């Protein structure tokens, strides 16, 4: 079978369809979402397959959207139509079968049975072997600057099927639709489509093979690359040759201001940095990652918005954010931070609760009920002081009465009547997960 026939086979296409549906995602420019996709493919699937094999199929332009990246910047994404996502996923599955056995062991991004945690473990291994100088490579706007001709040239080394290569090139040149304006894509592979990750690994595998040939130690996760050497002098020599090779051979521009030689304690890789404890290097969440967590929690607990929402909604959002963050960063040392973060978050939650109780009689009634239920031992005067204090909610929420009555134990308790989950205790969840 030709590769294009394998891509369009019923088994492969159905597997791709199920994957796209499970990933959900919004509709592209044609307005067809995953809920309507089944009916759409039932009617048009045969014609789509035929037009692909005859090379007359024309992919839709991707819909441009932006997601936050860091504090003040946004990352552009291109959302293909649901139909194109299925076709791209079908291509990706077959390319993965071809390339996965050939990819470097030092590549960890967008690969089955590999993860960011494995990449960090490998970094720690290199550091503890004495390779304590880090070259942090920053490929400038990688996904937006991939050279189409170079990518097809690299693909041709393993993919001996002109129809498949023709289809991939069409996706590369499908264009972008933003605010009703169409823009051609002469370079780049827009992030957001299922085919983009495998294509990025295919072209950067050329870099991996070159580094292995030179005997360089490195870890790559998609376009995030760190190289490891024993001395600053070696780092100076390596960085010049590596940057030159990337720009000459793969036509990728290296960001000169962000590419740097650094020490592990000042490096940042996949949200982590590193510290030495009792002579051994270990990962810890980078300060930027901690700040981002606090920013996200602060948005959820914005007084004006959160006070207008049921506690069930607020607690659910908080639990999702905190569980996700801890599950990712749990391989790093962070006991002190996560303990302090939990206290900071609960204080903000108490502020919201006092805002929702609003009137003094409601505050007294609710605090008294909890005081009796959990046998805290505060007298009526204590509750009265909280309710009638001249301080604002922020100050009142820090008083001992609120801290003890609205304790972590109380906040952790779910309320089935309100369909409210218990508020996660970050420190306890972290200790349980490690």
Buried (B, 14 or more C-beta within 10 A) or exposed (E): EEBBBBBBBEEBBEBBBEBBBEEEBEBBBBEBBBEEBEEBBEEEBEEBBEEBBEEEBEBBBBBBBEEEEEEEEEBBBBBBBBBBBBBBBBBBBBBBEBBBEEBBEBBBBBBEEBBBBBBBBBBBBBBBEEBBBBBBBBBBBBBBBBBBEBBBEBBEEEBEBEBBBBBBBBBBBBBBBBEEEEEEBEBBBBBBBBBBBBBBBBBBBBBBEBBBEEEBBBBBBBBBBBBBBEEEEBBEEBBEEBBEBBEEEBBBBBBEEEBBBBEBEEBBBBBBBBEEEEEEBBBBBBEEBBEBBEEBBEEBBEBEEBBEBEBBBBBBBBBEBBBEBBEBBBBBBBEEBBBEBBEEBBBBBBBBBBBBBEEBEEBBBBBBEBBEEBEBEBEEEBBBBBBEBEEEBBEBBEBEBBBBBBBBEBBBEEEEEEEBBBBBBBBBBBEEEE
